[in-house]
C-alpha cells in the first residue's frame, strides 16, 4: 500500500493479490524466521470479519475523498460502491463509475491497493469493474441464480432478473454479486494480471458467464462424474478467459493434487488466440508441444501443467 504511488496502482494491487490469495511467507516469526501470512480465510468463511461501512472518508496527505459504501473483510477494503441518485434521468451508473475511475483512483490510490472490484449504480442499473478498467468494459452486475435466502422478499423468490426492472432489480443483483463468498472467490480464483500488446499491465476479473462456467467445470472434475460436459458460447463471451479461470482454479484445489490441464482446439486461429491469452496472463508452466506425437512424452515429463497441443497447452501451480 505504501508503494502504490511509486510502483503504480496495478502493480501494488497485484502485489496485494499475491499476498492475500497465495499465502506468502514473511519474516515475522521468531528470530525473523519466515511464517505463512493468512490475511483472509478462504476455507472457513465464518472466521473472517465482514463490515459494510457507509460514507467512508479516506485521507492521503491533502487529498480527501468520501466513498458511499465500502465492503471490508478483515479490515481490508475489498469493494467500493459509488451510488448516485435514482430520480434524475440525467444521472446513471456511468457517473459513479467515472468518479471512481477518474477521481478516486487518481487521488487516493492507496484505498484501492486491496481492491477486488468497484461497483457503480444509480439504483436502477448496476455495473462493476476492476481498477483502471475503461468504463465501457464495466460488466453488468445482474448475476443469475442467487440463493433463495429467508431474507429474499416473497415477491422475488423464484424470479430471474428479467422478471422485473428498476429499483427492484437491485434486490436480485446485490445478493447475487456482493456476497462474501462470491467476492472472496473472485479474489482467489477469478483475478488475473495480464500484459497487453502495448506492454501495459492490466487487471482482469471475470464476467458472470466465466464465473459460472468455470465453477461448474471445477465442480464436475472434483465430483468425478459425469466425465464430460458442454458449454455453449456466443462470440465475444470470453471463452479463452473462461479456460484460464477454470485451469487456474483446478490447479489451486488441493484435492486434485496439482492436475495437468489439457486444452485442445480444432483450428489454428483458436490455437493462436488461446495460447496468446494464457501467455498474456502469465499462467506458469505452460507447455505447447510442437506435434501431436510429442504430447504423451510431454505429459509424462511435466506433471501438473497446462498444455496446448499442436492445435492445443500444460500448467502447474507456482508460488506468486
Protein Blocks (a to p, Z undefined) as FASTA:
>chain_A
ZZmmmnopklmmmmmmmmmmnopaddfbghhiacdddfbafklmmlpccdddehiacdeh
jbccddfbdcdeehiafbccddddfkbfkbcfklmmmmmmmmmmmmmmmlmmmpmbdcdd
ehlaccdddehiafklpccfbdghiacdfklcfklgopafklpghjllmmmmmmmmmgfk
lmmmmmmmmcccdddfkopacdddddfklmmmmmmmmmmmmnopacbdcddddehilmmm
mmmmmmmmmmmmmkloopadddddfbfklmmmmmmmmmmnopghiacdfbfklmmmmmmm
mghiadddfblcddddddZZ
